[in-house]
Structures are given as C-alpha cells and as structure tokens.
C-alpha cells in the first residue's frame, strides 16, 4: 500500500513539474517511469486551431481544422443540452457530421490525441465553432393575386430565418426582397406584362459575415399583370394620333387647294408636308381656339373612349362651320391643373 501511494505521489509530482492539464491514464499497476512518460506525451499534444466548416446540405456539415504536429488522431464533439458529446474519431483534419436537422445551428469542438501504451492522451479542446445546416427547399410557391402593377406570392412555411424572393429581370435572376412570413407582394410592376419569380429559404449566420445558409430554389411561377384601366400618357398620345388623322381626313378643302396657298413650293411641296408644318408650329398662345376640354389623370379607359367619340363629333362640327382651315389637335399635360380645371389633367385644344 505504501509503495502504491509513493508511485501515485511521484506521478502527481511529475505532472506538476511538466505543467500540463492533459488527461492522464490511471496509475494503477504502472511503473513510475511509464507514468512519467505518459505525462510528458500528454504535455506535448497541441491544441487544435483553425476550426472551420462547410455546410454541404440541409443535413450535413463538413468540419476542417489545422493539423496538430505529432497527433495520432482527433476527436470531434457536438454540444447538446449544454454538454459537448463525442461524435467520433478521425485520423485526418476533416470530419463530416451527418443526419442533422435542417436549418439548425450546431456547436462543435475538436481536440487532438496521441496514443500512448494503447491509451489516448488528449490535448486541449479547440475554440467553439458554430454553424448551421441549410434549410430544405421551399415548396408550394404560387401566385395568390394579380393587380395592374403588383403580384402577390405565397408558399408553405418551413424552418428558416427568412425567405428570399427572386425575379427574372432581362434573363438574369435577381433578389428583389425578403420576408419572415409566407407571402410577399411584388410592387411597381408594369400593367399587362408577364413576370417570373422563385424563392429560397435562408438560415442566417449569427457571425458578422455574409455566410448565410440557403436551401434549394423553389420552382418558377409566372404571372401576368392586369391591363390598367387608368389612362396613361401613351393612351393620350395614341388618342392624339387618332384625332389628328381624323382631322386630316375631314380637311377636304385643304387637300384640294393646298397648292394655291402662300409658300407652296417654298416651305412645303405636298399636302403631308403642309399638315406637318401646321402641326409642328401650332401653339395655343399663337393660334385661335374656341374651347378647352380636359381629361383628368384619375379618369379610366371608358371615359377616354367616350371622349374620342365626342371630340370627333366636335371636329365634324367645326369643319361644317368653316372648312377652309386645318384644325390642329393640340394636347398639353397640366400636372397642376389650369384655369378651366384645377385638377391634374390633360388639356385638349382644336387650334386654327
């Protein structure tokens, strides 16, 4: 018994002299020189550094670290319920952890060991490394509703930090937004236009990096925005072109006598050139007109259709009253209104 106590004391003293905190096998039935050798070996096992990871999928994470000189192998640990539990041993400097839950953050440590007298002698644990698995692929993406300038998307909820929304813009997929919910409305779209969208889930990394973890993309959905009932500048331009063509058609006297007018052969040679010259120079401040009609910005397409019919009747009336002039259709935009209508509008004149 005394001899055993002396051996144990010698081992403890040797450990103190070596200044190590490594794990030492039990002293039972071992000679003092063997125990001292183990303590020395333990002191020489270096600490694992450079622990990093690469998320392979929604269930696998590959760990890697720097090689420890003289190590026989490495043991990998993962934290669960506040305690680090052993996952396995490996000889190299990488280890793939499998069968993990998707979109889940995990914490890992690694330590090197040497095999001495058939037993593992460990160095210190590495610093903790935390990372996450990817979310699963998003499912159930659909177009919930469509407006003239917006498309609402919705999908099935899965585990993740947020969802990223992508739009196909000129053949290239670009991220246009993100949300923590299961729906997203894409706004500021053009009316009567086809669009394509897809999404993917993101598990955000808690490190101060952009190393987020993404699931696979959902399928692509296509949506066509509705035709807008609201009058646009393009509608006004089209109406002006139509009314101008109608006024030219009704200008029979001009088409029959344009060669008799002043500056024929100088400023113009054809009736088309005559019309263009008149239209290009026409301004309300320079020419006469009998009235000003307005179309407010808030009016719908049905009003525009009615306005064109009424204005054609007005052109007919003017040519019946006086047919030796060409009536020019002139339209100006009045965002601040004008004296006959204080609301934002387009003002329509029939100049002569």
C-alpha positions in Angstrom: 0.0 0.0 0.0 2.8 2.4 0.9 4.6 1.6 -2.3 1.4 2.3 -4.3 1.0 5.7 -2.6 4.6 6.6 -3.3 4.1 5.8 -7.0 1.0 7.9 -7.2 2.7 10.8 -5.5 5.6 10.5 -7.9 3.2 10.7 -10.9 1.4 13.7 -9.5 4.6 15.5 -8.8 5.9 14.7 -12.3 2.6 16.1 -13.8 3.0 19.3 -11.7 6.6 19.7 -12.9 5.5 19.3 -16.5 2.7 22.0 -16.0 0.1 20.1 -18.1 -3.6 19.8 -17.7 -3.9 16.9 -20.1 -5.9 13.8 -19.2 -3.6 11.1 -17.7 -4.5 7.4 -17.6 -4.9 5.8 -14.1 -1.7 4.9 -12.2 -2.8 1.5 -11.2 -0.3 -1.2 -12.0 2.1 1.1 -13.9 5.7 1.9 -13.1 6.8 5.4 -12.2 8.9 5.7 -15.4 5.9 4.7 -17.6 3.6 7.2 -15.8 6.2 10.0 -16.2 6.5 9.2 -19.9 2.7 9.4 -20.4 2.6 12.8 -18.7 5.3 14.0 -20.9 3.5 12.8 -24.0 0.3 14.5 -22.9 2.0 17.8 -22.4 3.3 17.6 -26.0 -0.2 17.2 -27.6 -1.0 20.6 -29.2 -4.4 22.4 -29.2 -6.5 22.2 -32.3 -6.7 25.6 -34.1 -8.3 26.9 -37.3 -11.6 25.0 -36.9 -14.0 26.0 -39.7 -16.8 24.4 -41.6 -18.6 24.0 -44.9 -22.3 23.3 -44.9 -22.9 20.6 -47.5 -26.7 20.3 -47.4 -29.7 20.5 -45.2 -28.4 17.6 -43.1 -24.5 17.6 -43.4 -21.7 19.8 -42.2 -18.1 19.3 -43.0 -15.6 20.4 -40.3 -11.9 21.0 -41.0 -9.0 22.3 -39.0 -5.2 22.7 -38.9 -3.0 19.7 -38.4 -1.5 19.2 -35.0 2.1 18.0 -35.1 2.6 14.5 -33.7 -1.1 13.8 -33.2 -2.3 10.3 -33.7 -5.9 11.4 -34.4 -8.7 13.8 -33.5 -12.0 13.5 -31.6 -15.0 15.6 -32.7 -17.6 16.8 -30.2 -21.0 18.5 -30.7 -22.9 20.4 -28.0 -26.3 19.1 -26.9 -28.3 20.2 -23.9 -25.3 22.4 -22.8 -22.8 19.5 -22.9 -20.3 18.5 -25.5 -20.8 14.9 -26.6 -18.4 12.8 -28.7 -19.3 12.3 -32.3 -16.3 10.2 -33.4 -12.6 10.0 -34.1 -10.7 10.5 -37.3 -7.1 10.4 -38.5 -7.2 13.4 -40.9 -8.1 17.0 -40.4 -11.7 16.9 -41.6 -14.9 15.3 -40.4 -18.4 15.2 -41.9 -21.3 15.3 -39.5 -24.4 13.7 -41.0 -28.1 13.2 -40.2 -28.5 16.7 -38.8 -31.9 18.5 -38.7 -32.3 21.1 -41.5 -32.0 24.8 -40.8 -30.4 24.1 -37.3 -27.5 25.8 -35.7 -24.9 23.5 -34.0 -21.8 24.0 -31.9 -18.6 21.9 -32.3 -15.2 21.4 -30.7 -12.2 19.2 -31.7 -9.2 18.0 -29.7 -6.1 16.1 -30.8 -4.8 13.0 -29.1 -1.8 10.7 -29.0 -1.9 7.0 -28.4 0.5 6.1 -25.6 0.7 2.5 -24.3 -2.6 1.8 -26.1 -4.4 4.7 -24.4 -5.4 8.1 -25.8 -3.8 11.1 -24.3 -5.7 14.3 -25.2 -4.6 17.9 -25.8 -6.9 20.9 -25.1 -10.2 21.5 -26.8 -10.3 23.8 -29.7 -12.3 27.0 -29.5 -16.0 26.5 -30.1 -17.2 26.7 -33.7 -20.9 27.2 -34.5 -22.6 26.9 -37.9 -25.9 25.8 -39.4 -27.4 23.3 -41.8 -29.2 24.6 -44.9 -33.0 24.9 -44.9 -34.9 22.5 -47.0 -36.2 23.5 -50.5 -39.2 25.8 -50.5 -42.5 24.3 -51.6 -45.9 25.4 -52.6 -45.0 28.6 -54.3 -48.0 30.1 -56.1 -49.4 33.4 -57.4 -52.1 34.4 -54.9 -53.4 37.5 -56.6 -52.5 39.8 -59.5 -53.1 43.5 -59.9 -52.3 46.1 -62.6 -48.9 46.9 -61.0 -48.4 44.1 -58.4 -48.2 40.3 -57.9 -48.8 38.6 -54.6 -46.8 35.3 -54.0 -47.4 32.8 -51.2 -45.8 29.5 -50.2 -45.7 26.8 -47.5 -44.0 27.5 -44.2 -40.7 25.8 -43.4 -37.9 26.2 -40.8 -35.6 29.1 -41.6 -34.7 32.7 -40.7 -36.3 34.3 -43.7 -37.3 33.8 -47.3 -35.6 35.5 -50.3 -37.6 36.4 -53.3 -36.1 36.5 -56.8 -37.3 37.9 -60.1 -36.2 37.1 -63.7 -35.1 40.5 -65.0 -33.9 40.5 -68.6 -32.8 36.9 -68.4 -31.0 37.2 -65.0 -32.4 36.2 -61.6 -32.1 39.0 -59.1 -33.0 39.1 -55.4 -35.8 41.7 -55.0 -36.8 41.2 -51.4 -37.0 39.1 -48.3 -39.6 38.3 -45.6 -40.1 36.2 -42.5 -43.7 35.5 -43.5 -45.1 33.1 -46.1 -46.3 35.7 -48.6 -44.8 38.7 -50.4 -46.2 41.3 -52.8 -44.0 42.5 -55.6 -44.9 46.1 -56.5 -44.2 48.8 -59.1 -44.8 46.4 -62.0 -46.0 47.4 -65.4 -49.6 46.6 -66.5 -50.3 43.7 -68.9 -46.8 42.3 -68.5 -45.5 38.8 -67.9 -43.2 38.2 -64.9 -41.3 35.1 -63.4 -40.5 34.6 -59.8 -38.9 32.0 -57.5 -37.9 31.9 -53.8 -35.5 30.1 -51.4 -35.2 29.8 -47.7 -32.3 31.3 -45.7 -30.8 30.3 -42.4 -29.0 33.5 -41.3 -25.5 33.1 -39.8 -25.0 34.7 -36.4 -21.4 35.6 -37.3 -20.7 39.1 -38.6 -20.3 37.7 -42.2 -22.5 37.1 -45.2 -22.0 33.4 -44.8 -25.7 32.6 -44.8 -27.1 29.1 -45.5 -29.6 28.7 -48.3 -32.0 25.9 -49.3 -32.6 24.9 -52.9 -34.7 27.2 -55.1 -38.4 26.6 -55.4 -40.0 26.0 -58.8 -40.6 29.0 -61.0 -44.1 30.7 -61.2 -45.3 33.0 -63.9 -47.8 35.8 -63.6 -49.1 38.4 -66.0 -50.3 41.7 -64.5 -53.7 43.0 -65.4 -54.3 45.7 -68.0 -54.6 49.0 -66.3 -57.9 50.9 -66.6 -56.1 54.1 -65.7 -55.3 56.5 -68.6 -51.6 56.8 -69.3 -49.6 59.2 -71.4 -49.3 56.5 -74.0 -53.1 56.4 -74.2 -53.2 60.2 -74.7 -50.5 60.1 -77.4 -52.5 57.3 -79.2 -55.7 59.4 -79.0 -54.0 62.5 -80.3 -52.6 60.5 -83.3 -56.1 59.1 -84.0 -57.8 62.5 -83.7 -55.1 64.1 -85.9 -55.7 61.5 -88.6 -59.4 62.2 -88.4 -58.9 66.0 -88.7 -56.7 65.5 -91.8 -59.4 63.2 -93.3 -62.0 65.9 -92.8 -59.8 68.7 -94.2 -61.1 68.2 -97.8 -60.8 71.9 -98.8 -57.1 71.9 -97.7 -56.3 68.8 -99.6 -57.9 70.2 -102.8 -56.4 73.7 -102.6 -53.0 73.4 -100.8 -51.1 74.2 -104.0 -52.7 77.6 -104.0 -51.6 78.6 -100.6 -48.8 81.0 -99.8 -45.3 79.4 -99.5 -46.3 76.4 -101.5 -43.1 75.2 -103.2 -41.0 77.0 -100.6 -41.9 75.6 -97.2 -43.8 72.6 -98.4 -44.5 70.7 -101.6 -47.0 68.0 -100.6 -50.2 68.1 -98.5 -48.5 65.8 -96.0 -45.7 68.4 -95.6 -48.4 71.1 -95.2 -50.1 69.2 -92.4 -46.8 68.5 -90.6 -45.7 72.2 -90.9 -49.0 73.3 -89.3 -48.9 70.8 -86.5 -45.3 71.5 -85.7 -45.8 75.2 -85.2 -49.2 75.1 -83.5 -49.5 76.5 -80.0 -52.5 77.8 -78.1 -50.6 81.1 -77.5 -50.2 81.7 -81.2 -53.4 80.3 -82.7 -57.1 80.6 -82.2 -59.4 78.1 -80.5 -63.0 78.1 -79.3 -62.8 75.9 -76.2 -60.5 73.8 -74.0 -61.5 70.3 -73.0 -59.8 68.4 -70.2 -59.2 64.8 -69.2 -58.2 64.3 -65.5 -55.3 61.9 -64.6 -57.7 59.8 -62.5 -60.1 59.0 -65.3 -60.5 55.5 -66.7 -60.3 54.0 -70.1 -64.1 54.1 -70.6 -64.1 57.9 -70.3 -61.3 58.1 -72.9 -63.3 56.1 -75.3 -66.3 58.3 -74.9 -64.1 61.5 -75.1 -62.7 60.4 -78.5 -66.2 59.9 -80.0 -67.4 63.2 -78.7 -64.3 65.0 -80.0 -64.7 63.6 -83.4 -68.2 65.0 -83.5 -66.8 68.3 -82.4 -64.3 68.2 -85.3 -67.1 67.4 -87.7 -69.0 70.4 -86.4 -66.0 72.8 -86.8 -65.4 71.7 -90.4 -69.0 72.2 -91.2 -68.9 75.7 -89.8 -65.6 76.6 -91.6 -63.8 74.2 -94.0 -61.1 76.5 -95.4 -58.7 75.9 -92.4 -56.9 72.9 -91.0 -57.8 72.2 -87.4 -54.8 71.0 -85.4 -55.3 68.7 -82.4 -53.1 70.0 -79.6 -52.7 68.3 -76.2 -50.7 69.5 -73.2 -50.0 68.0 -69.8 -51.2 70.1 -66.8 -50.0 68.4 -63.6 -51.0 71.5 -61.6 -54.3 72.0 -63.5 -55.3 75.1 -65.4 -57.9 77.8 -65.3 -60.7 75.7 -66.6 -59.8 72.7 -64.4 -57.7 73.0 -61.2 -57.1 69.2 -61.0 -54.1 67.5 -62.7 -55.2 66.8 -66.2 -54.5 66.8 -70.0 -55.8 69.9 -71.8 -57.1 69.3 -75.4 -57.3 72.1 -77.9 -58.6 72.3 -81.5 -56.4 75.1 -83.0 -56.9 77.0 -86.2 
